[in-house]
Amino acid sequence: MEYNAKSLQFLSQCFLDTQSPQPELRRDAERNLSYTADTPNYGLAVLRLVAEPSVDEQIRHIAVINFKNHIQTRWLPASGTPPISDPEKEQIKQLIVSLMRSASPKIQAHLSEALAVIANHDFPNLWPDLLPVLGFNLEEAINVNDFASVNGILATVNSLFKKFRHQDLSVPILLDLEYSLDNFAEPLLTTVEGISVKINAAAGAGSAAALRQLIEAQILCCRIFYSLNFLILAEFFEDNPDNWMNRFKSYLTVKYPAVEETGPDGLALVDELRAAVCDNLSHCMEKEEHLFQEYVSGFVEAVMSLLVMASASPNRERLTLTAIEFLTTVSKSVHHALLAGEDILQRITQSVVIPNVMLREEDEELFEMNYVEFIRRDMEGSDLGTRRKNACELLKGIAGNYKDKITERVSPRINYCLALFSENPAANWKYMDCAIYLIVSLATEKAETDLVDVEGFFRSVIVPELQGQDVNAFPMLKAGALKFFTMFCVVIPKPLAMALLGDVIRFLSSDVNVVHSYAASCTEKLLLVKDDTSLDIGPSLPVLMTNLFGALEKPESEENQYVMRCIMRVLQIADISPEVASPCITRLTAVLNRLVENPENPVFNHFLFEAVATLVRRACEKNPFLVPAFETCLLPSLQMILVKDVTELFPYSFQLLAELVDLNRPPIPPFYMRVCDDILLVPIVWNKSANVPALVRLFQSFRQQAPNELNSNSKVRLRKGLGILEELVGKPGTEEQVLRLLNPIIENLRYDVMAEHM
């Protein structure tokens, strides 16, 4: 596509028409652009249109989005899509940096994203001059105080270097990193120093607008520093620690009222710079803690002062989290004594830990609105930090070297919280929750703690909560009590623990998702850690199963993985009589039928099929006459999965079919042979690698349980089977599966059937 007045007019009109309220005009424009995108130099023409100042800003904005999308799909296109030619690519790379610098902020952002896409594929090997060009443009923009362009260039560099955070250490990555440091480490330091001087000048002049842009630039510089040092601490930065550490400290200690006092957005911007500094400090400490020995003391004091103020504000989340993470890093380093002083321990306990462990409005909202995410953060050790989690991690870090000192300070705080709760339980229930959270979070993996006498605390504090008759009252407190029981049930005497099983089962009927999820987890843990629980849960089994299946009918718990995991565990441990098996298979089949329509949770799917398979195996091995009844329930559901092509459930379905085939006595019902011919011997089903182990398992079951049926039409079936074998042999990682298929063929088919194929 040639770029001239005619093509400029054509493209401009098409982009404008894509926003038309008239559907026909809009569709025609989209069709024309889609067709034209296949022609050579289309991307280059659109980029030149974006650079054309005479074109309306709205059209240029639409065009730059189209250009970005074109680059994403055509730079390294999928098969069948015409690629961008190498000469066109070179011209685009020559234009895009200078255009990005001169563009308006909205257009600049999209050009920066497009440049990052190109760089992800071409940098540095196919675009060696990118960093020098960016460095030159960056210096020019700083010299003329064009900080809109400065921030655009730094955002692009930040996108380029982010890859070092997500790559394993290898020779190619180290070569890329070395190239990046050779070409940008010095420009980065020069930029940081220059911006630092300008920040001080703008702060002195009270220029809020200029100061905002400068702080944004310095945030990007901090992020680039983090990326370049992520894999290894770069020698260039090791050789110049003063240049970085002194500036980092100034951003933690200096206030910028011209920005901070303009409102929440201004304070959040400055806090983002401080948080980026804390990230860098934590990372440097983890990489080379001895190198920063002379700076750590000053940083601890600066961060501590910031943290005390930030902890008191519900809106300073990011700074609070990163500041606590830095202190936690120090607590686990050779500099841990800096946090052992009486004064700083008192400040940490009273002004950091307790305020951050107390429930906040955001925690209550998450508890009510997104129970899965709440549980992930609260009980499963999510990577995502929270104030509560990070505060307790800081205490644990200090306790690693000063356990007695932490116990001396935290135990009184726990008793204080319990005393406040006792005075007015309805008003002060959050203090009880705080006490429970501290004990559970600071316990060791072996459920050991010096903060309280566990059994005494359990009897006096937790048992009354578990015995409360209203399963929906104070749900966060009930969830905390169930979590405590789950954590410490291994050290609680069995008679006491099992006496409370009925109360835990009662909480399965709670309308609150977190509560019945924690009740399910607690029940499962009791079954795992207490001996001979199959006898103990016998009398409670009907109510337990009723409440578990009832929980799956609660809103948003239809695919509750904690409840289904508990069902699976009960079926693995309990005594499965026909009176238990019959209602269980009916309820599980109903869940399966509902799941077929829209399976969303892979973990739930796994536990569901495990539960079904466990029930089928244990019940039918004990009572073979149950097999037909189980088939009546399950086979229509499995057939529905196959007919509706619910591919994510195929492996489970094949394994369950194999289980049913194994439980049959020859001759097996005709349905199974139809499965063999219509599914098992169809090559396309074997194309998906996730299906292969389950199909092999099913194939083995057929060969062992139905040799006569297979021999009756054996030549056709053998030919199809060998065709599948041939396909599998050609794929990597399937050799073992091929042998597992071949062995039952050799063992079960007559030689005259196999002779011509030997």
N, C-alpha and C positions, 0 to 999 in steps of 0.2 A: 504494500500500500504506500503510494507516494504521498508525502506531506506537502500539500499545496493549498491554495485558497479554496478549491472545490472540496477536497477531503476535509479541510477544517470546518467548512460550512456543514458538510454531511454529518460529521461526527458530533458537532455542536448541537445540531437539530435532533439527532438520535438521543443524545444524553438528556436533552431537555424533554423530549417526548416520553422518556422512561418515567418521568414524574407526572405525566398527564393523568387527570381524573377519568379520561375516556379509555376504557379497557382496550378497544380495538387499536387505537393509536399507540398505546403503551406496548401492546403485544407486538405490533409491527416493528417498533423501535428495538425491542429486545431481540426479535428475530434477526433484524438487519445487523445488529452489533454481534450477535452470536455467529452469523455467517462471515462477517468481515474479520472477526477475530482469528479465523483460520488462514487469513492471507498474510504473506510475509510483511514484516515491518509494522504490523498493527500496533504492537506495544510501544514502539518508538514514536509512532504518529500520535498516540494518545498522550505520551509523556511530553511531546512538544506542544500539544494543545494545552496541557496543564501549565506549561511555562509561558504561554502567550498572554501578556498582560491585557490585550484588547478584548479577550473573551470574558464574559460575565463570570463573576466569582462563583455563583451557584453551579454553573455548567462545569467549571474547572474542578469544583469539589466533587461532583458526581463522576467526572472523568478520572480523578485520582483514585477513587475507590475502585472503579472499573480496572484501572491499571494495576492496582495492588492485587486484585483478584486474578487478573490475567497472569501476573508474575507467579502467583502461588500455584496456579494450575498448569502453566506452560513452561516454566523454567526447567523443571525436570518432569515432563508430562507422563501421564499414564499411557499405556499402549492404546493406540488408535487416535490420540490427540496430537495434532500437528505441533511440533516443538518450535520454540524460538530459535532462529538460526544463530550460529556463532558470531557472524558479523553484526547482527542486530543486538546481540547481548553486549558486545564490546561497546557499541555506541550508547546503549542505555547506561552502562557502567560509567562512561565518560561524562554523561549529562547529570546523573541523578544526585551526586553530592552537591554540586554547585546550585542546582535547582532547589534542593532541600533547604539550603542555607538562605535563599532569597524568598522562599514561599511564605505565605501567611501561616499562622500557627495551626489551623485546622488541616490545611493541605500538607504542611510539614510533618505532622504526626503520621499521616498515611504513607508519605514518601519514606519516612524513617522505617516503618514496618516493612515496606516493599524492599528497601535496601537490606534490612536484616534477613529477609527471606533469601535474597540473592547471595548474601554473604554466608549464610548457613551452608550453601552448596559450593560456593566458589572460593571462599576465604580460607586460608591464605594462598593456596597453590595456584588457583586460576585468577586471582585478583591481588597480586603482591603489592600493588601501589595503593591499595585502599587506605591502609593506616597512615602512610605518609601524606596522602591527600587530605584525610580527615584531620591530621595533626596540623597541617598548614592552614586549613580553613578555620580550625579552632583558634589558633593563635591570632589570625586576622580578625576574627569576630570579637575576641577579647579586647584587642587593641582599639577597636572602634566602639566598644561597649554595646555590641549587638548581642544581648544575652538571650534573646529569643532563639537566635541561630546557635549560640553556644549550647543551650539546653537541648536543641534538636540534635546537634552533633554528638553530645555526650550521651543522649538517650540511645543513639544508634550504636555507639561504642559499647555501651552497657549491654545492649542486646547481643552484640557480637561475642562478648566475653562470658556471657552467662553459660555458655556451653561447658566451660571448665568446671562449673558446679555440678554438672550432671554426667560427667564422664569418669570412667575408671582410669587410673594412672597407667599409661602405656607409652611406648616410644613415639608413635605418631602424635599423640596428644601433647607430649612433652616438647616435641619439635614445634608444634603450633604455639604452645605457650611461650617457648623461648623466642620465637619470631615476634609474638605480640609484645613481650617485654622489651625486646631490642628496639621496637619501633614506637612503643607508647609509654613505657614507664617514665622516661624523662619528661615528655610532654605532659603526662598526668601530674607529676610533681610541680612542674612550672605552673600548670593551670590551678592546682590547689593553692599554691603560694600567692598567685596573682589574685584569685578570687578572695582569699583570706584578707588581703590588704583592702580590697574593695568593700568587703563586708564591714570591716571596721570603720571605713570612711562613711559608708551609707548609714551604719548604725549611729555614728556621731551626728550625722546630718538629719537623722530622723526620717529618711526617705523610705517609706513603707513599700512602695511599688518596686523600686530598685532592689531593696533588700530581699523581697520575696523571690525575685528571679535569681539573685545570687545564692540564696539558701537552697533553692531548687537545684542549682548547678552543683553546689557542694555535696548535696545528698547523692547526686549521680556519681560524683567523683568517689565518694565513700563506697558506693556499690561496685564501682569498677575496681577499686582497691581490693575489695572482698573477693571478687571473681578471680583476679590475677594471683591472689595468694591462697586460693581455696585448696589446691592440690598440694602445693609445697610453698613454704614461705620464701618469696623471691629474694635473691641475693641483693638486688638493687634496693629493696626496702630494708633489708637487714643492715646495709651499709649506711643508711640515712635515717635512723630511727627518730632522732630529734625532730627532723623536719615534719614527721607525721605525728608523733606523740604529743608534741607541744600544741599543735593545732587541734588535735582531737580533744585535748584537755580543755582548751579554751571554749570549744563548743559546748562542753558539759558545764562549764562554770559561768560563762557570760550570758547575760539576759539581753533580749532584743525586744524591748517594750514597743517599739514602732510597729512590730509585726504581732507579737504575742498579745498585745492588748487590743487588737482590732477585732477579736472575737474568737470563737472556737476553732475556726479554720486557720487562723494565724498561729495559735498555740500548737495546733496539730502539726503544722508545717515545721515549726522549730523542734517539736518533739520527734518528728520523723528524722531530722538530722541527728539529734542526740541518740535516737535508737539505732541509726546506722553506725554511729561511732561505737556504741556498746557492742553491736554485732562484730565489728572489726576487732575490738579489744578482746572479746571472748575467743575469737578465732586465733588471734596472735598468741594468746596465752596457751591455747590448746596445742599450737604448733611448736612454739619455742618459748616456754615460760621463763627460762633463765635469762633470755635476751632482754626482757622487759622489767627486770628486777628493780631498777632504779625508778621506774614510773608507776609501779603497781600501787604503792601506798597512796600516792596522790589521786590516782583514778578511783580507788576504793572510797576515799572520802568524798570525792566529787559525785560519784554514782550514788552513794548512800544518801547524800543530801538531796539529790534529785528524787530518789526513790521515796523518801519519806513524804515529800510533797505530792508526787504523782499517785502514790497509793491512796491518798485521801480523796482523789478525784475519780469518779466512775468513767470519765471520758478520756483518760490518758492510758489506754490499754496497752498500746504497742510499746511505749517507753517503759511502763511498769514491767512488762514481760521481759524485755531485753535487758533491763537493768538487773532484775533478779537473776537472769541467766548468767550475766557477767559475774555477779557475786558468787553464784554457785560454782562457776569455773574456778574462781580464786579459792574457794573452800576446798576444792579437790586438788589443788596445785601445791607446789613447795612453799607457796606464800600463805598457806592457810592460817598461820598465826595472826595475820592482819585482822582476822574476823574473830579472834578468841578473846579479845579484851572485854572486860566487864561492861563498859559503856556501850560498845558497838553491839554486843550480844543482846543487851537490854533494848537497844533501839530496833534491832532486827526482830526480836520477839514481839515487842509491844507495838511498834509503828509500821512493821512490814508484814509479818506473818499473820497475826490475828486479824487485822483489817482485810487482808486479801483472802483469808480462808472463810470469813463470814460470807454467807450467801448474799448475792446481789440481785437486783431486779432482773438483770440479763440472764442469770442462772435459772431463776424461776420461770422466765419466759421460755427458755430452751427446754426445761423440764416439761412444760405443758405443750409446747408446739412441735418439738422434734425429739421424741424420746430416744430414737436410735443414736442421734448425735450426742445427746446427753450421756447415754450409757457408754458410748465410745470414749468420751472424755473422762467420765467419772470412774469407770471400773475397768476399762480395757487397756489403759495406757496408750491412748492416742498420741501420735507424734505432735499433734496440734497442742501448743501450750495454752494453759489457762492460768489465771491468777492463783487459784487454789492449788493447782498441781505444782506450779513453779515455786510457790512459797514453801510448800512442804519439801520439794526437792532441795531447796536451799538449806532447810533445817537438817535434812538427811546428809547433805554434803558436809556441813559443819560437824554433825554428830559422828562422822567417820573418824574424826580425830579428837573430838571433845564431847563424847557421849554423855558423860556425867553432867557437864555444864548445860547441855540442851535439856536433859531430864529435869534438872533443878529449876529451869525457867519455864518449861512448857507444862509440867505437871500442875503447878499452881494455877496456870491459866485455864487448864481443863477443869480444875475444881471450882474456879471462879465462874466459869460458864455453867457448870452444873448447878451451882448455888443460885445463879440468876434464874435458871429454868425452874428450879423448885419454887422460887418465890411466886412466879406467875407463868405456868406452863403455856397458857394460850398466847400470851404476849411475847414470851421469850423463848419460843421453841427453836429459833435460829441459833441460840447459844448452845443448845443441846446438839444440834446438827454440827456445829463447829467443833465441839468436843469429840464427837464420833469420827468426824473426818480426820482430825489430827491423829487420833489413835490408829485408825486404819491405815492412813497414808504413811505413817512413820514406823509401822510394824515391819519386821523383816520378812523375807520370803518363807521362813519357817513359822510364821505367825507368832513371833516373839516381840515383846515390848516391855520396857521398864517404866513407861509412863503411868500405867495403872495395873492393878491386879485384875487380870482379864476375867477370871471366873467371877470375882466379886462384882466387877463392873457389869458383867453380863447379867448376873442375877438381879442387881439393884436398879439398873438403868435400861437394859435392852429387853429383858423379859416382860416388864410391864407394858412396853410399847407393842411387843408381839402379841400380847394377850388382849390388847384393846379390841373391842368388839366391832367398832366401825372401821371397816377396811379402807374407807375412802377419806377418813379424817387425817389432817396433817400429813399428806402423802409424802412430802420430802423427808419428814422425820421418820416415817415408816420405812421408806426406801433406805435411809441410812442405817436403821436398826437391822434390816435384812442383810445389808452389805456387811455389817459388823459380824453378824452370825455366820455369813458365808466365809468371811476371812478367817475367823477364829474357831470354826466348828471342829477343827482338827484337835484343838487343845481343850475343848469343853467336854466334860464327862459324857459318855454315851447315854446313860439314862436321862440326864437333863436335856441333851440335844433331841433325843427321840421323843421325849415327852412333849416337846414343842412342835413336832412335825405336823400335827393337826392344825396348829395355829398358822404355820407357814402355808399349808395347803389352803387354808381359808383365804389368805391374801392373793391366791391365784384368781379369786373372783372379783378382785378390785377393778374398778372402772379405769384406774390410772395405769397407763401403759408401763411406766417405769416400775411401779410397784409390783404388778403381776409378772413383769420380766425378771425382777430381782427375786421374787418368790420362786420362780422356776429355776433360776440359777442356784439359789440356796438349797432347794430340794435336790437338785442334781448333785451338788457338792456333798450333801449328807449321804446320799446313796453311794458315793464313790469312796468316802473316807471312813465310814463306819462299817465294821465287820457284820456279816450276816444280816444285812438290812432287808434281804428278800423276805425273811420271816417277820421282821418288824413292820414292814409296810403292808403286809397282807390284809389286815383289817381295814386299812385306810385306802386300799387300792381303788375300789369303785369311785369313791369321792374324789380321789386324786386325779383319776383319768377324766372324770366328768368336768372337774374344774380346769384341767389343762386344755381340753377341747373347747370348753366354754371361753377360755381366754383367747383362743384363735378366732372367736366370733366377735370380739370387741373391735370397735372402730380403730383402724390403722394397725391392728395386730394380726391381720389375716395371714401375714407371712412373717410372724414373729419368730426369729431364729432361736431365741433363748427358750421359748416355750416348746418349740419342736425338738430342740436338743434334749430337753428334759423328758419329753415323751419317749424319744429314742432310748435314753438311759434307763427309764423305768422298764421298758420292754426288754432291755438287755438283762436286767437284774431280777425283776419280779417273777413270781410263779405264774405262768400263763396258762390258765385253765380255759376250757371252751366258753365258759360264762364271761370271761374277760376278753377272749380273742374275738368273739363275734361282734360285740359293739365297737371294739377298737378298729377292726378292719373296715367296718361300715363308715366310721367317722373319718378314718384315714383316706378312704376312697373318695369321700365327699370333698375333703381338702384337695386331693389330687385332681379331681374333676374341675374344681374351681381354679386351681393353679394352671391348668392347661390353657385357659383363656388368655392369661397374661402373666407368665412367670417373670418376676422382677428381681427376686433375691436369690442368687446362686447358693448362698450358704444355707438358706431355708430349704431349697430344693434338695441339697445333699442330705440334710438331716431327715427330711420327709421320706426319701427313698430308703435311707438306712433304717428308719423306723419300720417301714413296711417290710423290708427284707428280713429284719430281725424277727418281726412278728410271724411272718410266713414260715421262716425256718424253725423257730423254737416251738411254735404251736403245732405245726404239721409233723415235725419229727416225733413229738410226744403223742400226737393223735392224727395218723395219716388220713383218717376219714374226713378231716377238715379241708383237704386239698380241693375237692370240687366246689365247696362253698367259697373258698378264697378265689378260685378261678372265676366263679360267677361274678364276684365283685370287681376283680382287678382286670380281667382280660378286656372288657369293653373300654376301660380307661386307657389301657396301653394301646389298644387299637385306635382310639381317638387321638392319642399323641402322634401315632404314625401317620394317620390319615390327614391330620391338620399340619403335619410337618413341623412340629415343635422341636426343632433340631437340638436346642440346648438340653432337652430331656431325653434324647435318644440313648446316650450311653447308659443312663440309669434304667431305662425301659428294657434294653437288651439284657442287662445284668439280672433284672427282675424276672424276665422271661426265662433266662437260664436257670434261675432258682426254681421256678415252677416246673420246668422240664425235668430237672433233677429229682423233684419230689414225686413225679408220676411213675407209675409202673407200666412197662410195655403191655399192650400197645398204647402209645400216647394218643390223645384226642386229635382228630383231623385238623383242628385249628392251627396247631403248632406246625404241621407240615406245610400249611399255606403260608405261614410266617417264613418258613425255611425257603420256599420257592419264590415268594413275592418280595422278600426283603433281604434275607441272609445271602442269597445268591445273585443279588443285583449289584453290579460293580460300583455304581454311583454312591451307594451308602458307605462303601469302604474308603471313599476319597477323603473324608474328613478324618484326620488322624485321631481326634478324640474318641471316635466311634470304634477304632480298631480293637483295642483290648477287650471291650465289652462284646464285640461281635465274635472275636476268637473264643471267648468264654462260652457264648451261646452255641457256637459251632461245635465245640468240644462236647457240650451237653447233648446235642442232637446225635453226634456220632456214638456216644455211649448209651443213650437211652432209646434210640430209634434206629439201630443198624439195619433191621429188616426193611423198614419203610424207605430208608435211603438206598438200599440195594435194589429196591423194586424199580427205580427209575435212575439207576446209578450212573449210567454213561453220560446222560445229559447233565446230571448234577455234578459229576466229576469234572466234566469239561468246563462248566461254569466256575467251579471251585478252583481249578488250576489256572483259569484266566485271572481270577482275583489274586492268586498266589504270585503270578507273574508280575502283576501290577505292584504288589507289595515289595517284591524283591528289588524293584527299581527305585524304591524310595528309601532315603536314609533313615536309620533307626528302627526299621521294622523287621530286621532279620530274625530276631528272637520270636516275634509273633508268627512269622512264616513257618518256623519249625513247630510251633505249637499247633498250627493248623495242619501241618503235614503229618504229624505223628498219629492223630486219631484216624486220618484217612488210611494210612498204611495198616493200622491195627484193626480197622473195622470193615474195610471193603474186601470183597473177594479178589483174588489175584487175577482171574480172567477179566474182571472189569478194569483193572489197572494196567494190564500187560502192555497195551499199545502205548502207554504214556511213560513206562518205566525209564 
